[in-house]
Amino acid sequence: MVKHIITAIFFIIMAIIVMVNFMGCSDMYENPYPWPGHLEIEEEPKYDLDNDIVTNKENSPGALQSPSYTNIFELEKQYQQDCYKTEYFFCPPSLFLNEIWEFELITDTCKDPEEIVYKGPCEQKFECDPSLTEVEVVLCTVAVSTGGNAYGSQEKWCDKGVWKYTDCIICEPEICDGIDNDCNGEVDDLPIQNCENECGPGDLVCVDGKEICFGDEPQEEICDYKDNDCDGLIDEGQMNACDTCGDVPEEVCDGFDNDCDGETDEDLEQLCETDCETGIEFCSLGSWVGCTAKIPFSEICNGLDDDCDGSVDEGLECLCTKQMVGALFPCYESPLICGQGYKTCECFDEDCEQIFMTECLAMCSYENPVPENCDKFKGINVNEICNNHDDNCNQMIDENLFKNCYTGEPQTLYVGICVPGQMTCEKGSWGNYYEDGETFIGDYCKGEIVPNQKDECNGEDDNCDGIIDDGKELKDTDILFIIDASGSMQDEIDAVLIAMNQFATYYKDEEVIQWGLIMGPFTEQKEDGWGNNQVVEIIVNLSPFSDFIGALSGVDVDWMTGLEPIYDIIYLSLWNLAPPSTLPWPISDLSFLEDFGSIFDVYTDPSPQNFEINWREDAQHVVIVFTDESGQSYLSMLEQINVLSSLYHEGISQLDLQQLISNCIDLNVYTFTKLAQKENAFYMGEPAGYEPLTIYGGQWFELVSNPAQIYENLMQIIDDNACE
């Protein structure tokens, strides 16, 4: 009995130990906390768990002959190897387990369900969680030379389950530097002190490692390197491009971007000199280079002052030889005062051992005998050339002498934007005056345009390679020209034609751009012989450039026009570009007045109802108007024709056109008019200017007879509309 009691007590104690251990360690089914990298044994059930593996030899591996303890041991060993799986799990953290602990768990995977065979106790494995690598700052102590310890701080982190530490740094009194100097866990925790700034007395506070004085009376911020508004910021919104006060510094040749525009040493040049002349040099990478002034070199026999010492061919036996004695050489220099003279080689002695060149004198000086009326200082009158001499004997030297010049590659001249410049002659040298108007620079080609390094998308061939907008893409664009054909427009139309011919160098083969031309009115004799009809005509509907430029070249202005209905032409050109519901006047209800008290009648070719431009649906649409008259209109409602006064009618107004233009899809309108027709022109008491027509897209330009100006304006239009 006592034996049974002792046995029961033993089992009770063991059960309590197991329960305590179970409470300290997690169960894999209730609170699994797997350890990264735990060991797993391959699961391969090989046994019938419903039968006894020892007594039933049919289920045992190896077909045992008879049961024995040896066989039983081997079988159990094999079973454990095949069915037992060992894993390791983290113990859950607790008050007593403040580091990384683990326990062993063995399960029988051949049972269904799996059974726990063994669950070990929690044992210390790591000092810290290997997955935690963040650095933290902790307090520490360090021995000092004066004795005792001083407080400090150090960094602490977990490295592969082991705590690592930096050296302990002694704490110092707190200062405003963005660091926890006193190791109290707070940064820049300084007491507020008194201060004084632009706003008067204030509080000195440490903000982001900087001491800032916050005053009580903020002022408007100005650029003076002070915090005028006391917001902790200095000169905010007041700095220039270089983040300094005042004007942006000028660019100087030092290899730096002084004016803060993203470029270095750009567009810098200055005068430079050699013994020969004055030139221009340019800044590159902080150094002045490329002086254009002629450099002196050794004298050669060429009739020039090669070494720039004021003498020609000095010290050289050039033209004068024994064979050339008596021969005449053309000359222009002193003492000849004008015209072309001559000089010759003569002998110093009888044997002609020494030869010299005579002075430059008139031809008559070398005749034998010399004529009595010979003016030896007045030579043969010739055309003026650049030689610092009065060649035409008009008492002026090198007057009105100009020549073209170009410093770019020869094959780029007259290609794209590249055009030559011009030089003038001054004292026998070709060049131009510098910007100061006083310094003459030899070989200085003023006004030339040489290739740019790259081709910009601006409707021009900037690099002069024959391809406009090289590397850029043109988009489908319809461009309609509306030109006033009255005689007063002759010069302007000629300028447009010249500009478009220049323009054709680049765009004539572009299929993506379509061109149209409307002109009028042209005068046509009435059938009854009384008066004239004024005809507005679609010369070319939208088509390739060749058709457009050919038609424009063949246009002659009409000096007999009286009525110039440009407003009507614009309306008729756009009526099919806007949704029908937005038209101020339906095209089917409009007609020109047949009689309004004048010998002139106006009609269109084709008729208004068939006056239709073939705009492409997905293209950008552009209308360009050239006229020197105010806006006029003779279109009216059909039912009003018979009741309207012969002196007044209701045509298309400026407001009507604006409404129509605003409803057109992808449309820009550009107008070229005189200043008087820009905005304040009136016709029949109504506004009739052209700039208001451009407010929904486009631009007004002054109408001039300068082809270069018109060309530049047209290039801008192309850039605005056709270039992507």
C-alpha positions, 0 to 999 in steps of 0.5 A: 500500500505504502509502495503504491502511495509513494508511486502515486506521489512520484507520478504527481510530482512528475506531472507538476514538473511537466505542467510547469515546464509546459507553461514556460514553453509554448506548444507548437499548436497553441503558440508556435514561434519557430526559430529561423533555420530549425532542423527538419527531418524528411517525412516518409511514413513507412509503417502501418500504425494500426498493427503491432510492428513487433509481433506482426512480422508482415508489417515489419521491415526486413521480414524478421524470422522471429521476434527477439530483443535485438530485432525489436531494438533495431526495428524501434531504431529504424522507426525513430529514424524514419518517423521522428522529427526534431524541431526547435522553437523560441520560447515566448518572452517572459519576465524571467526569460529576457533573452533568446531561449529555445526548446526542443520538440520531437514529433512522431510523423507516422502517427495520425494525427502526429504525436509529441514524443518529447518536449524539452526545457527552455534553454538559452540559445542567443543573447539577442534576436538575430533578426533585430539589427537596428542600432540603439543608443544606451548609457554607459560608464567609463573610467577617467584619469582623475579617478572614478567613472564618468557617464557616457553613451554608446551604440548597441546592436545585435550581431548574429545573436550577440550584443555588440557595442561601440566605445563609450563616449563621455557625455558633455554639456548640451550645446545647440548642434543637433546632438544629444551631448549630455546623454539624456535622450533628448537633442538640443534641450537647452533652456530658452535665453534672452536675445535681440534681433532685427525685431527687438528683444526675443527668445533664443531657441535652438531649432534643428541645431541652429540658434534662432532669435524669435522677436516680438515685432516681425517686419517685412522680409528684405534681402539683407541677410537678416531674419526681418520677419522673425520666422527663423528664415533669412531672406526667404523669397528675396534671393536672386538666381545665385541665392544672394542679395542684389543683382545677379553677378556678371559672367566672367571668364573663370570656368564658373557659372557666375550668373547662375544660369546653368552655363559656364563662361557663355558669350564672353569676348574681349579685344586682343592685340598682336603686333599686326592688329586688334582682334577678338578673343573668346572665353573657353573653360576659364581661359581666353583663346582664339584671338582673331588678330593676325600673328606676325611671322617671318618676312617672305617675298610677297609684297606684304608686311608679314612681320608687321614692322611697317616695311614690305619684303625688307631684307629680301631680294625679291623682285629685283634681279639683274634680269628684271632691271628696267621692268615696271611693277604696278604699285599703289603705295606712297609717295603716289597720292592717287591712282595706280603707279609703277616702280622699277628695278635699277642698278646702283653701279655700272656692273649692277652688283647692287640693285634697288627698287625705285619709289612708286610713281606715275607711269609718265615718270618712266617715259623717255623723255619724261613729258613736261606735263607729267604729274609723277604723283598722280597715277592712272585712275582705277576703281577703288580697292582696299589698299589704303590708297586713293585709287580713283583720285577722288581724295578719299581712301578706301571709301564705300568698299564692302564684301561678303564674308562667312566663317562657317563651313563653305557647304553650309552657306545659304543653307538653313539660317546660315547667311554671310556677313559683311566686311568694310575696308579701313586703311587697307584692311578688311574687317569691321568696327567693334561694338564700341564703334572705335576699335577696328578689327581685321577679318571681323565678319559682322552680321553672319549667321553660322550653324548652331550645334543642334537643330532646335524645333523652331521651323528653321534649319539651325545647324544648316544641314539642309534638314529643318528641325532635324530630329524633330517631328512635324505634325499634320497642319493645315495652313490657309493664307487669306490675302487682300489683293488690292493694289495697295498691297503690292509691296507686302504681297511681294515680301510674302512671296519672297519669304515663302520662296525662302521658306520653301527651301525646307518645307516644300516636300513635307506632306504633313503640312497642307497649304491653301490660298484665298485672294480677293477681291479681283475686279471683273467687268459686269455683264451689262457694262455698268460697274464691276464685280468684286470676286473672292476666289479660292485660288488653291484649296489645301494641297501640297506646297508646290501647288500653293507657291506656284499659285502665289507666284502667279498672283497679280494685284488689282488696282481697281478694287473697291470692296474688300470683304475680308471678314466674309472670307474668314467666315466662309473659310471656317464655317465647316470647321465649327459644329453647325449648332455654333454658327452665328449665321447658318451658311445656307441662310447667307448671301452677298447683297446684290445691290447696296447703292454702289457700282460694285457687287461682290460674289465668291468663286465658288458660291458661298454655299460651296465655299468650303475648305477641305480641313483635315479632321485630325490636323492643327488648323491655321489661318493667316490673314494679310490685309491693309484694310479694316474688317468689312462684310457684305454677307447678309441673311437672305430674307433681309436683302430686300428690306435693307437700306442701300446704305446699311446692312447687317453683315458679319461682325467682329463679334460674330467672327470671334464666336465662330473662331472660339468654337472651331477645333484646333484653330489658331488665327494670325493676322498681318495688318497695319497698326491702324487695323490692329484693334481700333479700326471701325467700319460702318460704326462697328469695330473692325480690327484684327487683333481681337480675332487672335484671342483664342489662339494665334497672334497679331503681327504688323504688316510690313514689306520686309521679307526677312521680318515676314519670314521670321514671323512665318517661322514662328507660326510654324514652330507654334503649330507644326513642330512637336 
